[in-house]
Amino acid sequence: MGQHSGESGIKVIDRSVAIVKATTAGPRSLAQLCELTGLPRATVHRLATALEVHDVLARDGDGLWRQGAALTTAGSTLLDAAQHIMSALVDTTRESVQLYQRTGTTRTCIAAEELTSGLRDTVPVGSQLPLTSGSAAKVILAHSSPELVDALLPQARFDRAELDEVRRRGLAESQSEREVGLASLSAPVLDPSGTLVAVLSVSGPVERLRPSPIAAWGTELSAAAAELSSVF
């Protein structure tokens, strides 16, 4: 006999789908997800966090749960638009350019453009890097939930005051933070609601980006990130 009421009989899947469906009309708080699904708070939090790792759900700057890139066209739109913008940024800066998205408690490189020769920073697509060091990590945490920030800051190479500065400036930089001799600067890619979609970064040897990566290419990176944000 088949299942009824839209249930498969596999409890974890049915509960996960119920949580996802609860975000269809817009971002929801954890309490709202519990109310809409009738599930215990601990269950909702555990499943929503697991769905977040797979980009099925995501959290906005206010910590509200929304549908993630895996359920929207944002992922393909982002990569299609990014290729030209990133190539132009490489031509301008003569440095490497990466695009990152948060994946759980790491950041994953989803696109990269490199110089064809010379000394450069190479980050292969698919690389997972920590959220505790580097300019891209700062941008991600500056737009993350307070819970994630509280969990990761004790191990981070930066502090809460620097995250406040990143939010104010719209840019982050690092020098020999993730890797000795490497410098970078990063800017947020935002959707119309102000939610972080991705992070656009320029990276290269410290010697070429001294004394400040932002002073070197901050204006150009901000313009590129704004252009990429405009596709949403």
Buried (B, 14 or more C-beta within 10 A) or exposed (E): EEEEEEEEEEEEEBBBBBBBEBBEEEBBEBEBBBEBBEBEEEBBBBBBBBBBBEBBBBBBBEBBBBBBBEBBEBBEBBBEBBEEBBEBBBEBBEBBBBBBBBBBBBBBBBBBBBBEEEEBBEBEEEBEBBBBBBBBBBBBBBBBBEEBBEEBBEEBBBEEEBBEBBBEBBBBBBBEBBBEEBBBBBBBBBBEEEBBBBBBBBBBBBEBBEEEBBEBBBEBBBBBBBBBBEBB
